[in-house]
Amino acid sequence: MTLSETKKSINISKSSAYTLLTYVLLSHVLRVVAHMCSRVAVMTQGKIIEELSADDLRNQSAKTEYTRQLIQASRGKATA
């Protein structure tokens, strides 16, 4: 199942009868990502550059500068 953000909601494209599921959520809204996911992969230019837990995302415990800037930008504190 793939979840993809729309402007105002999440679109679920396929349902499944399994109890244990893995979702791929594509979003720029980090609040939604941290709420819906337990693990997060940050991508830039089509490549995963960092994997972290949702707790690390919420606590701003990123290892890469790109992820730190992404977190700051999502909180309205973008830096140059």
Order of alpha helices (4+ residues) and beta strands (2+ residues): beta-beta-beta-alpha-beta-beta-alpha-alpha
